[in-house]
Amino acid sequence: MIRNLLHPLPDASQVEVFETLLQLPQLRVERIVSDGQVSADWYDQDETEWVLLLAGAARLLFEGDAADTVLAPGDCVLIEPHRRHKVTYSAPGTVWLAVWA
């Protein structure tokens, strides 16, 4: 089955929408749709996360960094376990592809 990750997008105007696309014992792939949401608290995850920005724009702040990491479509970042971070900006219609292992 062919599926487009950018169309149609769910309504994320009130809350981010997380959708699991693939779940295996050691791997999870999610589509995340953001519409201006930012992190209230620091993320501190047990898993490795690789995230690719498919559409929109976003900024991540990693604990200890002086400046945000700016993401544009096509940018990806590997987040090691327990690397504390937060989303400080997401544009309307931002679509992430997150791979957890």
N, CA, C and O of each residue as an XYZ file, in Angstrom:
404
protein
N       0.843     -1.181      0.000
C       0.000      0.000      0.000
C       0.887      1.242      0.000
O       1.819      1.344      0.797
N       0.601      2.161     -0.874
C       1.325      3.429     -0.943
C       0.606      4.440     -0.060
O      -0.622      4.523     -0.047
N       1.400      5.198      0.671
C       0.842      6.207      1.561
C       1.702      7.454      1.487
O       2.927      7.355      1.430
N       1.094      8.607      1.487
C       1.810      9.880      1.495
C       1.811     10.410      2.918
O       0.748     10.576      3.516
N       2.978     10.675      3.466
C       3.086     11.153      4.847
C       2.752     12.638      5.000
O       2.635     13.139      6.119
N       2.599     13.342      3.870
C       2.327     14.779      3.933
C       0.886     15.143      3.594
O       0.456     16.271      3.834
N       0.138     14.192      3.036
C      -1.243     14.466      2.641
C      -2.089     13.226      2.844
O      -1.657     12.148      2.437
N      -3.233     13.301      3.430
C      -3.727     14.449      4.185
C      -3.102     14.467      5.581
O      -2.720     13.425      6.114
N      -3.005     15.650      6.158
C      -2.485     15.786      7.518
C      -3.641     15.878      8.500
O      -4.666     16.491      8.202
N      -3.478     15.268      9.673
C      -4.510     15.396     10.702
C      -4.501     16.807     11.285
O      -3.510     17.528     11.165
N      -5.583     17.187     11.900
C      -5.689     18.499     12.549
C      -4.843     18.493     13.821
O      -5.149     17.781     14.778
N      -3.784     19.288     13.823
C      -2.907     19.386     14.992
C      -3.005     20.770     15.620
O      -2.088     21.196     16.321
N      -4.098     21.469     15.378
C      -4.221     22.841     15.883
C      -4.339     22.903     17.399
O      -3.972     23.913     18.000
N      -4.836     21.860     18.024
C      -4.980     21.854     19.484
C      -3.849     21.102     20.180
O      -3.328     21.566     21.194
N      -3.469     19.950     19.644
C      -2.394     19.128     20.209
C      -1.621     18.464     19.075
O      -2.160     18.223     17.995
N      -0.340     18.172     19.342
C       0.440     17.412     18.383
C      -0.210     16.049     18.161
O      -0.810     15.475     19.070
N      -0.081     15.548     16.946
C      -0.649     14.241     16.608
C       0.498     13.270     16.357
O       1.327     13.484     15.472
N       0.534     12.193     17.153
C       1.541     11.141     17.045
C       0.871      9.914     16.432
O      -0.165      9.459     16.918
N       1.463      9.383     15.367
C       0.903      8.210     14.709
C       2.014      7.177     14.487
O       2.992      7.449     13.791
N       1.860      6.016     15.071
C       2.825      4.945     14.862
C       2.615      4.341     13.479
O       1.522      3.880     13.151
N       3.677      4.350     12.672
C       3.622      3.809     11.312
C       4.124      2.376     11.258
O       3.668      1.576     10.441
N       5.074      2.059     12.143
C       5.662      0.730     12.185
C       6.110      0.451     13.610
O       6.752      1.291     14.240
N       5.776     -0.720     14.112
C       6.172     -1.133     15.460
C       6.771     -2.525     15.382
O       6.097     -3.474     14.982
N       8.041     -2.649     15.764
C       8.736     -3.926     15.849
C       9.332     -4.026     17.250
O       9.359     -3.027     17.969
N       9.808     -5.196     17.657
C      10.337     -5.313     19.024
C      11.421     -4.292     19.373
O      11.449     -3.801     20.502
N      12.304     -3.963     18.444
C      13.406     -3.051     18.743
C      13.343     -1.749     17.942
O      14.330     -1.014     17.890
N      12.201     -1.451     17.318
C      12.117     -0.298     16.429
C      10.694      0.234     16.381
O       9.738     -0.539     16.323
N      10.553      1.563     16.405
C       9.254      2.199     16.237
C       9.446      3.399     15.311
O      10.391      4.171     15.469
N       8.550      3.545     14.355
C       8.572      4.682     13.435
C       7.268      5.442     13.622
O       6.184      4.859     13.579
N       7.384      6.759     13.831
C       6.202      7.600     14.055
C       6.197      8.793     13.108
O       7.243      9.319     12.728
N       4.994      9.200     12.742
C       4.799     10.503     12.107
C       4.252     11.412     13.195
O       3.300     11.060     13.892
N       4.859     12.580     13.336
C       4.407     13.570     14.311
C       4.038     14.825     13.534
O       4.832     15.330     12.739
N       2.831     15.324     13.768
C       2.378     16.559     13.116
C       2.224     17.617     14.201
O       1.506     17.426     15.182
N       2.918     18.739     14.001
C       2.906     19.850     14.954
C       2.318     21.081     14.282
O       2.416     21.257     13.067
N       1.714     21.917     15.092
C       1.116     23.156     14.579
C       1.344     24.264     15.606
O       0.400     24.827     16.159
N       2.625     24.562     15.846
C       2.965     25.623     16.789
C       3.257     25.141     18.198
O       3.583     25.949     19.066
N       3.148     23.842     18.444
C       3.397     23.333     19.791
C       4.883     23.393     20.131
O       5.743     23.265     19.260
N       5.162     23.590     21.419
C       6.508     23.542     21.963
C       6.476     22.653     23.197
O       5.404     22.345     23.718
N       7.646     22.241     23.662
C       7.736     21.363     24.825
C       7.565     22.158     26.111
O       8.182     23.207     26.294
N       6.732     21.652     26.988
C       6.580     22.269     28.305
C       7.754     21.900     29.207
O       8.204     22.711     30.016
N       8.244     20.671     29.061
C       9.332     20.158     29.886
C      10.408     19.553     28.996
O      10.219     19.392     27.790
N      11.530     19.222     29.606
C      12.614     18.545     28.907
C      12.224     17.102     28.621
O      11.636     16.434     29.472
N      12.550     16.618     27.421
C      12.443     15.191     27.108
C      13.725     14.521     27.590
O      14.823     15.032     27.366
N      13.581     13.379     28.249
C      14.716     12.575     28.710
C      14.335     11.126     28.442
O      13.700     10.472     29.269
N      14.733     10.637     27.275
C      14.233      9.369     26.746
C      15.230      8.241     26.963
O      16.442      8.455     26.941
N      14.706      7.036     27.173
C      15.540      5.846     27.303
C      16.024      5.334     25.949
O      17.023      4.618     25.881
N      15.333      5.691     24.883
C      15.626      5.174     23.547
C      16.446      6.179     22.740
O      16.469      7.373     23.041
N      17.122      5.664     21.705
C      17.734      6.519     20.698
C      16.628      6.978     19.757
O      15.772      6.185     19.363
N      16.648      8.254     19.400
C      15.669      8.790     18.451
C      16.408      9.453     17.296
O      17.280     10.298     17.497
N      16.040      9.052     16.088
C      16.499      9.738     14.889
C      15.278     10.440     14.327
O      14.251      9.804     14.086
N      15.378     11.744     14.117
C      14.217     12.493     13.650
C      14.581     13.257     12.377
O      15.643     13.870     12.274
N      13.661     13.198     11.415
C      13.803     13.874     10.121
C      12.646     14.843      9.978
O      11.489     14.453     10.135
N      12.939     16.096      9.684
C      11.882     17.072      9.452
C      11.462     16.979      7.988
O      12.252     17.258      7.087
N      10.215     16.586      7.763
C       9.698     16.412      6.404
C       9.109     17.700      5.840
O       9.229     17.965      4.644
N       8.474     18.503      6.692
C       7.818     19.738      6.244
C       7.769     20.717      7.405
O       7.828     20.323      8.570
N       7.661     21.996      7.074
C       7.554     23.016      8.105
C       8.915     23.500      8.567
O       9.874     23.543      7.797
N       8.978     23.863      9.840
C      10.220     24.353     10.449
C      10.135     24.096     11.943
O       9.051     24.072     12.525
N      11.297     23.903     12.554
C      11.312     23.628     13.990
C      12.669     24.011     14.570
O      13.660     24.160     13.856
N      12.673     24.162     15.891
C      13.920     24.386     16.618
C      13.935     23.477     17.833
O      12.928     23.327     18.525
N      15.084     22.875     18.084
C      15.303     22.049     19.262
C      16.376     22.709     20.120
O      17.329     23.287     19.598
N      16.218     22.620     21.427
C      17.255     23.073     22.346
C      17.728     21.864     23.129
O      16.932     21.175     23.767
N      19.029     21.610     23.076
C      19.628     20.532     23.842
C      20.212     21.123     25.115
O      20.856     22.171     25.089
N      19.980     20.439     26.229
C      20.468     20.919     27.516
C      21.982     21.140     27.433
O      22.729     20.282     26.962
N      22.401     22.295     27.897
C      23.817     22.643     27.870
C      24.225     23.437     26.649
O      25.297     24.042     26.649
N      23.404     23.457     25.598
C      23.718     24.246     24.406
C      23.275     25.688     24.606
O      22.255     25.947     25.246
N      24.036     26.621     24.062
C      23.706     28.035     24.197
C      22.626     28.468     23.206
O      21.905     29.436     23.450
N      22.521     27.756     22.102
C      21.577     28.163     21.051
C      20.767     26.972     20.578
O      21.168     25.819     20.737
N      19.615     27.276     19.991
C      18.747     26.258     19.414
C      19.387     25.631     18.183
O      20.197     26.258     17.500
N      19.017     24.395     17.915
C      19.323     23.729     16.651
C      18.138     23.984     15.732
O      17.014     23.584     16.036
N      18.384     24.646     14.615
C      17.325     25.024     13.679
C      17.179     23.920     12.636
O      18.159     23.483     12.032
N      15.930     23.474     12.435
C      15.653     22.412     11.471
C      14.751     22.925     10.355
O      13.747     23.593     10.604
N      15.125     22.602      9.124
C      14.335     22.897      7.926
C      14.036     21.553      7.253
O      14.672     20.550      7.578
N      13.079     21.518      6.321
C      12.770     20.258      5.648
C      14.023     19.588      5.081
O      14.843     20.213      4.409
N      14.135     18.295      5.377
C      15.289     17.522      4.947
C      16.357     17.373      6.017
O      17.225     16.507      5.906
N      16.308     18.210      7.062
C      17.284     18.113      8.150
C      16.919     16.974      9.086
O      15.745     16.720      9.355
N      17.951     16.291      9.580
C      17.724     15.214     10.533
C      18.736     15.337     11.668
O      19.786     15.964     11.530
N      18.386     14.723     12.782
C      19.257     14.763     13.953
C      19.117     13.447     14.716
O      18.027     12.884     14.817
N      20.230     12.974     15.247
C      20.249     11.783     16.075
C      20.301     12.229     17.530
O      21.181     12.994     17.922
N      19.359     11.749     18.319
C      19.280     12.114     19.739
C      19.579     10.862     20.556
O      18.786      9.921     20.584
N      20.711     10.865     21.207
C      21.136      9.720     22.014
C      20.252      9.589     23.254
O      19.640     10.567     23.682
N      20.181      8.393     23.831
C      19.392      8.218     25.054
C      19.843      9.194     26.151
O      21.035      9.413     26.365
N      18.871      9.758     26.820
C      19.058     10.673     27.954
C      19.743     11.989     27.577
O      20.248     12.691     28.453
N      19.765     12.330     26.288
C      20.219     13.660     25.869
C      19.001     14.577     25.982
O      18.133     14.608     25.109
N      18.968     15.314     27.080
C      17.790     16.134     27.370
C      17.635     17.232     26.318
O      18.591     17.910     25.942
N      16.381     17.379     25.857
C      16.097     18.339     24.792
C      14.633     18.767     24.878
O      13.812     18.131     25.540
N      14.339     19.861     24.190
C      12.951     20.312     24.079
C      12.746     20.990     22.741
O      13.688     21.492     22.127
N      11.499     20.996     22.301
C      11.107     21.717     21.089
C      10.783     23.142     21.517
O       9.900     23.358     22.348
N      11.497     24.116     20.950
C      11.264     25.516     21.304
C      10.428     26.256     20.260
O       9.959     27.367     20.505
N      10.245     25.625     19.086
C       9.430     26.239     18.028
C       9.012     25.157     17.054
O       9.803     24.276     16.718
N       7.772     25.221     16.602
C       7.314     24.425     15.457
C       6.341     25.292     14.665
O       5.430     25.903     15.223
N       6.553     25.330     13.365
C       5.687     26.103     12.476
C       4.394     25.335     12.234
O       4.366     24.115     12.401
N       3.331     26.020     11.846
C       2.118     25.305     11.439
C       2.443     24.334     10.304
O       3.207     24.657      9.395
N       1.855     23.146     10.371
C       2.073     22.152      9.322
C       3.434     21.471      9.365
O       3.905     20.954      8.352
N       4.069     21.470     10.536
C       5.358     20.789     10.662
C       5.125     19.286     10.776
O       4.296     18.824     11.561
N       5.879     18.532      9.969
C       5.748     17.068      9.962
C       7.131     16.473     10.215
O       8.103     16.765      9.517
N       7.176     15.618     11.254
C       8.402     14.933     11.638
C       8.258     13.438     11.328
O       7.158     12.890     11.385
N       9.357     12.797     11.007
C       9.425     11.344     10.959
C      10.417     10.941     12.040
O      11.601     11.267     11.952
N       9.947     10.243     13.044
C      10.789      9.851     14.176
C      10.983      8.343     14.160
O      10.026      7.579     14.038
N      12.241      7.931     14.287
C      12.591      6.510     14.352
C      13.230      6.277     15.708
O      14.224      6.913     16.058
N      12.648      5.356     16.468
C      13.093      5.042     17.826
C      13.692      3.645     17.849
O      13.113      2.708     17.299
N      14.841      3.504     18.481
C      15.461      2.185     18.616
C      16.091      2.054     19.987
O      16.668      1.015     20.304
